[in-house]
């Protein structure tokens, strides 16, 4: 069954800009990425490599659709050629479809390159869980204690609520958890310990195997 894709307005703009990139430049980029001795793991690192061949604007417009198509191909077990064909359907006019056809073969080659495959594989492994955290924050409240008549404040209690927003297969969800100061201190300690362990295992793995190691959600400046 053919897959269906529905890009948002920003993604559609990126796709349209991709159709304006010279096809020869895209082919040269695909060859260059396939010949990288040590393909990057992070999208930001991959973007730097792409900018060596394309302009900054073209590179920044091209990478998100490439990663999106690569992820779709991996997660749905769909051939890259069929993914590229599915994206052709997002264009409404024959002229835009013709523009897409002009770069489609180069786009497919890029999706199949070792550099794109490596980054999309790392992204998939990083977020291959039933529930994904979207946002978490702690809300601190001051709750007054009233006298029996309810006309006077006798004291107050400071309370904390951990609000977690997450995404699962059936959509977005939210949950609120009451916390006390001890809980917050323990959570802070666990977060600091998790960061320390992540840095330690990355360094030991890289030093012992001489291979790159990615921490999920890490940014390039932390890898330098």
Beta strands, then each sheet from edge to edge (+ up, - down):
strand 1: 132-146
strand 2: 153-168
strand 3: 171-179
sheet 1: 1+ 2- 3+
end
